[in-house]
Amino acid sequence: MSAPGGDALAAELLSRCRFPATSEGPVALAVSGGPDSTALMILARSYGLEGVVVHVDHGLRDGSQSEAEVVAKSAQALGFAFESRKVEVPDGPDLEARARRARYEALPSKVLTGHTMDDQAETVLLNVLRGSATDGLRGMRPVLSRELGGRVIRPLLGLRRHETDTLCRLWGLEVVQDPSNRDPRFRRNRVRHEGLPLLSDIAGRDVVPVLARQAEIIDSEVELLDAWAEALDAASVSDLLGAPLPVARRALRTWLRRAPRGGQDHGEQHPPSSAELERVMEVVCGHRRACQISGGLSVRRAQGRLLLSGPGTVGLAGTVRVASGAGTAGAVPAGTATGPGFDRPQPGGQEFESGAQP
């Protein structure tokens, strides 16, 4: 199928990829039809993986059905099964984030994506602009755990976008050119087409690998902080006040990031901003009784504990307690568990707190 040089390039690129072992069984590949996700199909096939290609149609523009047909044709040529799933994302504010949430909700719980090093650099810069501190500077993780044992696996973080373009061309596969990738309404596009080129010009070199390498280093250091933070009960005021400030902040950041909130998969939310975290720390220290954070949620202090409250935006009405510690917070649907450690459902919203590990 590939033109001369296609197989050789695939072999060279595979040396910088992190695919799951073939012994783990079939995989699901998230494929939009662009060069990166099409290259994901090519490389997964070259690696020996089997499974299904999943295309999510957001219905945001005319002709999206034809994009699914392009992906289906490539999937068939490479020996993968194919599924197309449709989601509705109304136009309006925060369109990019809402489309992303809808996409992950539609994808299988364990899925491979085609994010590249260029995506990583963009993500780091966007997180800097959000003020998301170490969580943001670590960028996207190669493997991200999701609820119910799922995982988002990003095998192509070691590859550049121009390499995926070349691979698709050599293999003769049609790719989709998404016009929304140049829409200046989306901040990522401005970082991609304006911010990164400007920074590279100022630095006198390509800053994409620099940012990606920094993210990798910071990720390993954050893992150490995570290990320390997991020993804390992130809802216990005494635990937080007794810990070194960076560890207390880390425990809170993880707890807030993994809090159940409407339309977002646990572990997939943007890290809380530094400003939000400082407001929560003021609650911990008793300088304020409660504070607001993104997602329509608020944090308050009661009887030496922190409670995170908000409207029932995950389809639950009642109280939820996270009972697995700061590092592995997970939601328990209200009304489905009883006994010590669980509160009775209460109408009008949801609350959960991070309890001690069993």
C-alpha positions in Angstrom: 0.0 0.0 0.0 2.8 2.4 0.8 4.9 4.2 -1.7 8.7 3.7 -1.7 10.0 4.8 1.7 6.6 4.6 3.4 7.4 1.4 5.3 10.9 2.6 6.2 9.4 5.9 7.6 6.8 4.0 9.5 9.5 1.8 11.1 11.6 4.8 12.0 8.6 6.6 13.6 7.6 3.5 15.5 10.9 3.7 17.4 9.6 6.9 18.9 6.1 5.7 19.6 4.6 4.1 22.8 2.0 1.7 21.6 0.4 -0.8 24.1 1.7 -4.4 23.7 -0.2 -6.5 21.2 -0.7 -9.1 23.9 -3.2 -6.6 25.5 -5.7 -7.4 22.7 -7.7 -5.3 20.3 -7.6 -1.5 20.6 -9.9 1.4 19.8 -8.4 4.3 17.8 -9.9 7.8 17.8 -9.6 9.0 14.3 -10.9 12.4 13.0 -9.4 11.9 9.5 -6.6 14.5 9.9 -3.0 13.6 9.2 -2.1 12.9 12.9 -5.0 10.4 13.6 -4.6 8.8 10.1 -0.9 8.3 10.9 -2.1 6.7 14.1 -3.9 4.1 12.1 -0.9 3.5 9.8 1.5 3.1 12.7 -0.9 0.9 14.8 -1.2 -1.4 11.8 2.5 -1.5 11.3 3.0 -2.3 14.9 0.6 -5.3 14.6 -2.4 -4.0 16.5 -5.9 -5.0 15.7 -9.2 -3.3 16.7 -11.7 -0.7 15.7 -11.4 2.9 14.4 -13.9 5.3 16.0 -14.8 8.5 14.3 -16.8 11.2 16.2 -18.9 13.5 14.1 -19.6 16.8 16.0 -22.0 18.0 13.3 -20.4 21.5 13.6 -20.0 22.0 9.8 -21.4 21.0 6.5 -19.7 17.9 4.9 -18.8 16.2 8.2 -20.5 13.0 7.0 -18.1 12.9 4.1 -15.2 13.0 6.6 -16.5 9.9 8.2 -16.5 8.2 4.8 -12.9 9.1 4.3 -12.0 7.6 7.6 -14.0 4.5 7.0 -12.2 3.9 3.7 -8.8 4.2 5.3 -9.8 2.0 8.2 -10.9 -0.7 5.8 -7.7 -0.4 3.7 -5.6 -0.9 6.9 -7.7 -3.8 8.2 -9.5 -2.1 11.0 -13.2 -2.3 11.9 -15.0 1.1 11.8 -17.6 2.9 13.9 -19.0 6.4 13.4 -20.6 8.1 16.4 -22.5 11.4 16.3 -22.7 14.0 19.0 -24.5 17.4 19.1 -22.5 20.5 20.2 -24.5 23.7 19.8 -22.6 26.8 18.7 -21.8 29.3 21.4 -19.2 30.2 24.1 -16.5 27.7 25.0 -17.2 25.7 21.9 -13.8 24.1 21.7 -13.9 22.7 25.3 -17.5 21.5 24.9 -16.7 19.7 21.7 -13.8 18.1 23.3 -15.9 16.9 26.3 -18.5 15.5 23.9 -15.9 13.7 21.9 -14.4 11.9 25.0 -17.9 11.0 26.2 -18.6 9.3 22.8 -15.3 7.5 22.7 -14.6 4.1 24.3 -13.2 4.2 27.8 -9.9 2.8 26.6 -8.8 4.6 23.4 -5.6 5.6 21.5 -5.4 9.1 20.2 -3.1 10.8 17.7 -1.7 13.7 19.7 1.8 14.7 18.7 4.7 16.7 20.1 3.3 19.8 18.5 0.0 19.2 20.3 1.9 18.8 23.5 3.7 22.1 23.1 0.4 23.9 22.4 -1.1 22.3 25.5 1.7 23.5 27.7 1.4 27.0 26.5 -2.4 27.0 26.8 -2.0 25.8 30.4 0.5 28.5 31.1 -2.1 31.0 29.9 -4.6 29.4 32.2 -2.2 29.7 35.2 -2.5 26.0 35.9 1.0 25.6 37.5 2.8 22.2 37.6 -0.3 20.2 36.4 -0.4 22.4 33.3 3.4 22.5 32.7 3.5 18.7 32.6 1.2 18.8 29.5 -0.6 15.7 28.3 0.4 12.4 29.9 1.3 9.5 27.6 -1.2 7.4 29.5 -4.1 8.9 31.4 -6.3 6.8 33.6 -10.0 7.2 33.3 -12.9 5.9 35.5 -13.9 2.3 35.4 -10.4 1.1 34.4 -10.3 3.1 31.1 -7.3 4.8 29.7 -6.5 7.5 27.1 -3.2 6.4 25.4 -1.2 8.9 23.4 1.4 6.8 21.5 2.6 9.6 19.1 3.8 12.3 21.6 7.3 11.7 20.3 6.4 12.6 16.7 6.1 15.9 14.9 3.2 17.0 12.8 5.2 17.3 9.6 6.2 13.6 10.0 2.6 12.4 10.2 1.8 14.5 7.1 4.7 12.8 5.2 3.7 9.4 6.4 0.1 9.7 5.2 1.3 11.0 1.8 3.8 8.1 1.4 1.0 5.6 2.2 -1.4 7.2 -0.2 -4.2 7.7 2.3 -6.6 10.6 1.9 -6.7 13.0 4.9 -9.3 15.5 6.0 -8.4 19.1 6.2 -10.5 20.6 9.0 -11.1 24.3 8.3 -11.8 24.8 12.0 -8.1 24.3 12.7 -7.6 27.8 11.4 -10.6 29.4 13.2 -9.2 32.2 15.4 -12.1 31.8 17.8 -10.2 28.8 19.2 -7.3 29.8 21.4 -5.4 26.7 20.5 -5.3 27.8 16.8 -3.9 31.1 17.8 -1.2 29.5 19.8 -0.4 27.1 16.9 -0.3 29.7 14.1 0.8 32.8 16.0 2.2 32.0 19.4 4.6 29.1 18.7 6.1 30.7 15.5 6.7 33.9 17.4 8.4 32.2 20.3 10.6 30.2 17.9 11.6 33.4 16.1 12.5 35.0 19.4 14.4 31.9 20.6 16.2 31.5 17.3 15.2 27.8 17.3 12.2 25.5 17.2 10.6 25.7 20.7 8.3 22.7 20.3 10.8 20.0 21.4 12.0 22.4 24.1 8.5 22.7 25.6 7.9 19.0 25.2 11.1 18.1 27.0 10.3 20.5 29.8 6.9 18.8 30.1 8.5 15.4 30.4 10.9 16.5 33.1 8.2 18.3 35.1 5.9 15.2 34.8 8.5 13.0 36.5 8.9 15.6 39.3 5.1 15.9 39.7 4.9 12.1 40.1 7.0 12.5 43.2 4.7 15.2 44.6 1.8 12.9 43.8 3.2 10.1 45.8 3.6 12.4 48.8 0.1 13.9 48.3 -1.6 10.6 48.2 -0.8 10.1 51.8 -3.0 13.0 52.7 -6.8 13.2 53.1 -7.4 16.1 50.9 -10.6 17.1 52.6 -9.1 17.1 56.1 -8.1 20.6 57.2 -5.7 19.3 59.8 -4.0 17.0 57.2 -3.6 19.9 54.8 -2.3 22.4 57.4 0.2 19.9 58.7 1.7 19.1 55.3 4.4 21.1 53.5 2.6 23.7 51.4 3.6 22.2 48.0 2.3 18.8 49.0 -1.0 20.3 50.4 -1.5 22.2 47.2 -0.9 19.1 45.2 -3.4 17.1 47.1 -6.0 19.8 46.7 -5.2 20.2 43.0 -5.7 16.5 42.3 -8.9 16.4 44.3 -10.4 19.4 42.5 -9.3 18.1 39.1 -10.9 14.7 39.6 -14.1 16.1 41.1 -17.2 14.9 39.2 -18.7 17.7 37.2 -21.1 17.9 34.3 -20.0 16.5 31.0 -16.4 15.8 31.9 -14.8 12.5 32.3 -12.9 12.1 35.5 -9.2 12.7 35.0 -9.9 14.7 31.8 -10.6 18.1 33.3 -8.3 21.0 32.9 -6.2 21.5 36.1 -7.5 24.2 38.4 -5.9 27.6 38.0 -3.4 28.9 40.6 -6.0 31.6 41.5 -8.6 29.0 42.2 -6.2 26.9 44.3 -5.2 30.0 46.4 -8.9 30.7 47.1 -9.4 27.1 48.3 -6.2 27.4 50.5 -7.8 30.5 52.1 -10.8 28.3 53.0 -8.4 25.7 54.5 -6.6 28.4 56.5 -9.9 29.9 57.8 -9.5 33.2 56.0 -12.8 32.7 54.3 -15.8 30.4 54.8 -16.2 29.3 51.2 -15.1 30.1 47.6 -16.3 29.6 44.1 -14.3 27.6 41.5 -15.0 26.8 37.8 -17.8 24.5 36.8 -20.3 26.2 39.0 -18.8 24.6 42.1 -18.0 25.9 45.5 -15.7 24.8 48.3 -16.7 25.3 52.0 -15.3 24.2 55.3 -17.4 22.5 58.0 -16.3 20.6 61.1 -12.7 20.4 60.0 -13.6 19.1 56.5 -13.8 20.5 53.0 -16.9 20.0 51.0 -17.2 20.6 47.3 -20.8 21.5 46.3 -22.6 22.3 43.1 -25.6 21.7 41.0 -26.4 18.1 40.0 -24.6 18.4 36.7 -23.5 14.8 36.4 -27.0 13.4 36.4 -27.0 12.8 40.1 -29.0 14.5 42.9 -27.6 14.0 46.3 -24.4 13.6 48.2 -21.2 11.8 47.0 -18.2 11.2 49.0 -14.8 10.4 47.5 -13.5 7.6 49.6 -10.2 6.7 48.0 -7.8 9.5 48.9 -6.4 12.6 47.2 -4.5 10.8 44.5 -7.3 8.5 43.3 -10.5 10.4 43.9 -13.6 8.7 42.4 -17.3 9.4 42.5 -19.8 7.0 44.1 -23.4 7.7 42.8 -25.6 9.0 45.6 -28.2 6.5 46.8 -26.2 3.4 45.6 -24.0 2.9 48.7 -24.8 2.8 52.4 -23.0 2.4 55.6 -20.0 4.2 57.2 -18.5 6.8 54.9 -21.5 7.6 52.8 -24.1 10.3 53.3 -27.8 10.1 52.6 -28.9 11.7 49.3 -30.2 15.3 49.6 -32.1 17.0 46.9 -30.9 20.0 44.9 -27.3 19.3 44.2 -24.3 17.2 45.1 -21.5 17.2 47.6 -18.5 15.0 48.0 -15.5 14.9 50.2 -12.2 13.1 50.0 -12.1 10.6 52.8 -9.2 8.6 54.2 -7.9 5.7 52.3 -9.3 2.3 53.4 
